[in-house]
Amino acid sequence: MNLLIENARLVTMQEGEMGYLPSPPARVGIQSGKIIAVSTTERGKDAVQSESVLSPNQYDQTIDLNSKLLMPGLIDCHTHLVYAGNRSNEFEMRLNGVPYEEIAQQGGGILSTVHATRKATQEELIELALPRLDGLLASGVTSVEVKSGYGLTLHDEIKMLRAAKALEKERKVKITTTLLAAHAIPPEYKDRADDYITHICDDIIPLVAQENLATSVDVFCESIGFNLVQTERVFQSAKQHGLSIKGHTEQLSNLGGTALTAQYQGLSADHIEYLDETGVLALKNSSTVATLLPGAFYYLRETQLPPIESLRKHNIPMAIATDINPGTSPFADLTLMMNMACTLFRLTPQEALRGVTENAAKALGYGKSRGVIEVGFDADFSIWDIEHPADLSYQVGAKRLVGRIVNGEYVSHGGR
């Protein structure tokens, strides 16, 4: 279906201040899920003069937005959306003074999620993920990255990835899948991390690549995860099989995982609270995006801030994501993360919005097709009943989303 949008105040998120400021009422033409024309008053390189391209008789459907804001659809570029089990009891135990080590000894922690996820069927994982996905969609999200990492066996990692990809059939949303088999050491490989890495490289990655179940591979490079040598082995295997690279790096300590991710031209290095200047310079000399995850920072009551000023100084693109997961960031609202990024990390509202649009697209490898309103880009939009884009970072909880457009198709607020 071809769609014409009229009387939209555009927030294009193209480069520069003008990409952030709402335009006068404009029209956008959509055909075959792509933006084919944008009519504004000399704002940006995509302003067109030919009214024939935007004539209503050229389109099957016309939507009048009555001066509401039309923005790129928000992109959540780091989630653990698919999992089974519930760890709210652990949350309560910790607040009652029970140490994490004791919780883990009682069967809690990440391995409790692994156990529950292994027991669940693919269909059950889909049903459990849908309420969380609906929360993201209600916050204006049109694209979501979903990681595996709670199966930790060949069968269960593939089950998670298939469940993630199936979410596109349940809701109007774009799903990008990432293999995170190197998330934790499974109980079967206790004290044998190198053997597990061999299993990932020799068995899991080849099959995932062969069946096109993921576009990228991620590694939790950390003292409680995998070391640099093990991480590089996974990166090398991913490259050999044509998969992109992402990294969970510098969340709890500075191991050099971000620099390694940048060396391999990874899409993004995520968390990065303990990133030093050497790591920042490595990002500067690469195309790797710095992804900030303020939800985990908040939930864990962390005090080590990411090096925001250094990232700014070196013009490193910063993305923002929910990191939605059962243990450290159980938040299904991307605008809440924008607020946290501003209040906790001192980002500006413009930086926060770029972090969930333009830069989030780059963090998923879609910098040439999503995250910006531009001719030739995907027709993925969020429609807001607000006066200024800063409102998205300023206020949380109010119902402001009017609708979303995914692949050129309008979806009313609610995401179904």
C-alpha positions in Angstrom: 0.0 0.0 0.0 1.2 3.5 -0.9 0.7 6.1 1.9 0.7 9.9 1.9 1.2 11.7 5.2 0.0 15.3 5.3 0.4 18.1 7.9 3.2 16.5 9.8 5.8 18.5 11.7 8.9 16.5 10.9 11.8 15.8 13.2 14.0 14.2 10.6 17.1 13.6 12.8 19.3 14.4 9.8 22.7 15.9 10.8 22.7 19.3 12.5 20.4 21.3 14.7 17.8 21.6 11.9 17.3 17.8 11.9 16.2 18.0 15.6 13.9 21.1 15.3 10.3 20.4 14.2 9.6 21.6 10.6 6.6 23.5 9.4 3.7 21.2 8.3 5.0 18.9 5.6 4.1 15.9 3.5 5.8 12.6 3.1 5.2 10.1 0.3 5.7 6.4 0.9 5.7 3.6 -1.7 6.6 0.0 -1.2 7.7 0.7 2.4 10.2 3.4 1.4 10.2 7.2 1.7 10.0 8.5 -1.9 9.4 12.2 -1.3 9.5 14.8 1.5 8.0 18.2 0.9 9.2 20.9 3.3 10.2 24.5 2.9 13.9 24.2 2.0 14.7 22.1 5.1 17.4 19.5 4.3 18.6 17.9 1.2 15.4 16.0 0.6 13.1 19.0 0.1 11.3 18.5 -3.3 9.6 21.0 -5.5 7.5 18.7 -7.6 4.0 18.6 -6.1 3.0 15.9 -8.6 5.1 13.4 -6.7 3.0 14.1 -3.6 -0.4 14.4 -5.3 -3.0 12.5 -3.2 -4.2 10.7 -6.3 -0.9 8.9 -6.4 -1.6 7.1 -3.1 -3.9 4.5 -1.8 -4.2 6.1 1.7 -3.8 9.6 3.1 -3.3 10.4 6.8 -3.6 13.9 8.1 -1.5 14.4 11.2 -2.9 17.8 12.1 0.6 19.2 13.0 1.6 16.3 15.2 5.3 15.4 15.3 6.5 12.8 12.9 9.8 11.2 14.0 11.9 8.2 12.9 10.6 5.1 14.6 12.6 4.5 17.8 15.1 1.7 17.7 16.0 -0.4 20.8 19.4 -1.7 19.7 20.2 -3.9 22.8 17.7 -6.2 24.4 17.4 -9.7 26.0 13.7 -9.7 25.2 13.3 -13.5 24.9 13.5 -15.5 28.1 11.5 -17.6 30.5 11.2 -17.4 34.3 10.8 -14.5 36.7 13.3 -13.1 39.1 11.2 -10.6 41.1 11.8 -12.8 44.1 15.5 -12.1 43.8 14.9 -8.4 43.6 13.0 -8.7 46.9 15.6 -10.9 48.5 18.4 -8.4 47.7 16.4 -5.6 49.2 16.0 -7.7 52.3 19.8 -8.0 52.6 20.4 -11.4 51.0 23.8 -11.3 49.2 23.8 -12.1 45.5 26.3 -15.0 46.1 23.7 -16.6 48.5 21.0 -16.1 45.9 23.1 -17.8 43.3 23.9 -20.7 45.6 20.2 -21.2 46.0 19.7 -21.6 42.3 19.1 -17.9 41.5 20.9 -15.5 39.2 21.4 -16.0 35.5 21.4 -19.8 35.7 17.8 -19.7 37.0 16.8 -17.9 33.8 18.9 -20.4 31.8 17.1 -23.3 33.5 13.6 -21.8 32.9 14.4 -20.9 29.3 15.7 -24.4 28.5 12.4 -25.9 29.8 10.2 -23.5 27.8 9.1 -24.3 24.3 9.6 -21.9 21.4 5.9 -21.1 21.5 6.0 -20.4 25.2 9.0 -18.1 24.8 7.1 -16.1 22.2 4.1 -15.7 24.4 6.3 -14.6 27.4 8.1 -12.0 25.2 5.0 -10.4 23.8 4.0 -8.3 26.9 7.5 -7.0 27.1 7.5 -6.3 23.3 4.2 -4.5 23.6 5.7 -2.2 26.2 8.5 -1.2 23.8 6.1 -0.6 21.0 3.9 1.6 23.2 7.0 3.8 23.7 7.3 4.4 19.9 9.7 1.6 19.0 9.6 0.2 15.4 12.9 -1.8 15.5 14.2 -4.1 18.2 17.4 -6.1 18.5 16.9 -9.4 20.4 19.8 -11.5 21.7 20.0 -15.1 22.6 22.1 -16.1 25.6 19.8 -17.8 28.1 20.0 -21.2 26.4 23.7 -21.8 26.3 23.3 -25.1 24.3 23.1 -25.4 20.5 19.4 -26.5 20.7 18.3 -23.8 23.1 20.2 -20.9 21.6 18.6 -21.7 18.2 15.2 -22.0 19.9 15.6 -18.5 21.3 16.7 -17.0 18.0 13.7 -18.6 16.2 11.4 -17.3 18.9 12.8 -13.8 18.4 12.4 -13.9 14.7 8.8 -15.2 15.0 7.9 -12.0 16.9 7.6 -10.2 13.6 4.6 -12.4 12.8 2.9 -11.5 16.0 3.4 -7.7 16.0 4.2 -5.0 13.4 7.9 -4.5 14.2 11.3 -5.2 12.8 13.4 -7.7 14.7 17.2 -8.0 14.4 18.7 -11.1 16.1 22.1 -11.5 17.7 23.7 -14.7 18.9 25.0 -14.3 22.5 25.9 -17.8 23.3 29.0 -16.4 25.0 26.9 -14.8 27.7 27.8 -17.1 30.6 29.5 -20.4 31.2 26.8 -23.1 31.2 26.8 -25.6 34.1 27.8 -28.4 31.7 31.1 -26.6 31.0 31.9 -25.5 34.6 35.6 -24.7 34.8 35.9 -25.4 31.1 35.3 -22.0 29.5 37.8 -22.7 26.7 35.9 -25.8 25.7 32.6 -24.0 25.6 34.1 -21.3 23.4 35.3 -24.1 21.1 31.7 -25.4 21.0 30.4 -21.9 20.1 32.9 -21.4 17.4 32.8 -24.9 15.8 29.1 -25.8 16.3 26.8 -22.9 17.2 28.1 -20.1 15.0 28.3 -22.1 11.8 24.7 -23.4 12.1 23.3 -20.0 13.1 25.0 -18.5 10.0 23.9 -21.3 7.7 20.2 -20.9 8.8 20.3 -17.1 8.8 19.1 -17.0 12.4 21.2 -14.0 13.4 23.0 -11.1 11.7 25.6 -10.6 14.5 27.4 -12.3 17.3 27.9 -10.8 20.8 30.3 -11.7 23.7 30.1 -10.8 27.4 33.8 -9.8 27.8 34.2 -9.4 31.5 35.9 -10.9 34.5 32.7 -12.9 35.3 32.2 -13.7 31.6 34.9 -14.3 29.0 38.5 -13.0 28.7 40.0 -11.2 25.7 41.5 -14.3 24.1 38.2 -16.2 24.3 36.3 -13.1 23.0 38.7 -12.8 20.0 38.2 -16.4 19.1 34.4 -15.8 18.9 34.9 -12.6 16.9 37.2 -14.5 14.4 34.6 -17.2 14.0 31.8 -14.7 13.5 33.9 -12.9 10.8 34.7 -16.2 9.1 30.9 -16.9 8.8 29.9 -13.5 7.6 28.3 -12.3 10.8 28.8 -8.8 12.3 30.2 -8.3 15.8 29.0 -6.6 18.9 30.4 -6.5 22.4 29.3 -6.4 26.0 32.3 -4.5 27.3 33.7 -2.5 30.2 30.6 -2.9 32.3 32.3 -4.0 35.5 36.0 -3.5 34.8 38.4 -2.4 32.1 39.6 -5.5 30.2 40.1 -3.9 26.8 37.0 -5.5 25.2 35.9 -2.2 23.7 39.2 -1.7 21.9 39.1 -5.3 20.7 35.5 -4.8 19.4 36.7 -1.6 17.6 39.7 -3.5 16.1 37.2 -5.9 14.5 35.0 -3.0 13.3 32.2 -4.2 15.5 28.8 -2.5 15.2 28.8 -1.5 18.8 30.4 -1.7 22.2 27.8 -1.8 24.9 27.7 -0.7 28.6 31.3 0.8 28.7 31.1 2.3 32.2 34.7 1.5 32.8 36.0 2.6 29.4 39.3 4.5 29.5 40.8 7.0 27.1 42.6 4.3 25.2 39.3 2.5 24.6 37.7 5.8 23.6 40.5 6.5 21.0 40.0 3.0 19.7 36.3 3.8 19.1 37.3 7.1 17.4 39.4 5.1 14.9 36.6 2.8 14.0 33.0 2.8 13.0 31.9 1.2 16.3 29.0 2.9 18.2 29.1 3.4 21.9 25.9 2.0 23.3 24.8 3.3 26.7 22.5 1.2 28.9 21.3 3.5 31.7 18.6 1.0 32.9 21.3 -1.5 34.2 23.3 1.4 35.7 20.2 2.5 37.6 19.0 -0.9 38.6 22.4 -2.0 39.9 23.0 1.3 41.7 26.3 1.7 39.9 28.4 4.8 40.5 31.0 4.5 37.7 29.7 6.7 34.9 30.5 6.1 31.2 33.1 8.6 29.8 30.5 10.8 28.2 32.7 13.9 27.9 35.4 12.0 26.2 32.9 10.4 23.8 31.6 13.8 23.0 35.1 15.3 22.5 36.0 12.6 19.9 32.6 12.7 18.2 31.8 9.1 18.9 28.1 8.3 18.2 26.3 7.3 21.3 23.3 4.9 21.2 20.8 4.2 24.0 19.0 1.0 24.6 16.8 -0.7 27.3 19.0 -3.8 27.8 15.7 -5.3 28.9 16.5 -8.5 30.8 15.2 -10.3 33.9 18.2 -9.7 36.2 19.6 -6.2 35.8 17.2 -4.1 33.6 13.6 -5.2 33.6 12.4 -2.1 31.8 10.2 -2.2 28.7 10.1 1.6 27.9 12.7 3.2 25.6 11.6 6.7 26.5 12.4 5.9 30.2 15.9 5.1 29.1 16.1 8.5 27.3 15.1 10.1 30.6 17.7 8.1 32.5 20.4 8.9 30.0 19.7 12.6 30.5 19.4 12.5 34.3 22.0 9.9 35.2 24.5 10.4 32.3 23.8 14.1 31.6 23.0 13.6 27.9 21.1 16.4 26.3 17.5 15.6 25.0 18.9 15.9 21.4 21.7 13.4 22.2 19.1 11.1 23.8 16.9 11.2 20.7 19.8 10.6 18.4 20.7 7.7 20.6 17.4 5.9 19.9 17.2 6.8 16.2 20.2 7.7 14.1 22.9 6.2 16.3 20.8 3.2 17.3 20.4 2.4 13.6 24.2 2.5 13.1 24.6 0.2 16.1 22.6 -2.4 14.2 24.2 -1.8 10.9 21.2 0.1 9.4 22.7 3.5 9.3 21.8 3.8 5.6 18.2 2.8 5.9 16.7 3.5 9.3 16.9 6.1 12.1 16.5 9.2 9.9 13.6 10.6 7.8 15.2 10.8 4.4 14.3 9.9 0.8 15.2 6.3 0.2 15.1 5.3 3.8 12.6 2.8 5.3 9.2 4.3 6.1 9.4 3.6 9.8 8.0 6.4 11.9 6.6 7.3 15.4 3.9 9.8 15.6 3.7 12.0 18.8 1.2 14.4 20.3 3.8 16.6 21.8 5.1 20.1 21.1 8.9 19.5 21.0 11.1 16.3 20.8 12.6 17.2 24.2 9.3 16.1 25.7 10.2 12.5 25.1 13.1 12.7 27.5 11.4 15.1 29.9 8.2 13.2 30.8 7.6 9.5 31.3 4.3 7.6 31.5 1.9 10.0 29.8 0.2 8.7 26.8 1.7 10.7 23.9 2.2 8.1 21.1 -0.5 8.5 18.5 0.7 5.7 16.2 3.6 4.0 14.4 4.3 3.4 10.8 6.4 0.2 10.0 7.3 -0.7 6.5 4.9 2.0 5.3 2.0 0.6 7.2 0.2 2.6 9.8 -0.4 1.0 13.2 -2.5 2.7 15.9 -1.2 3.2 19.3 -1.0 -0.1 21.1 1.3 -1.8 18.7 -1.0 -4.6 17.5 
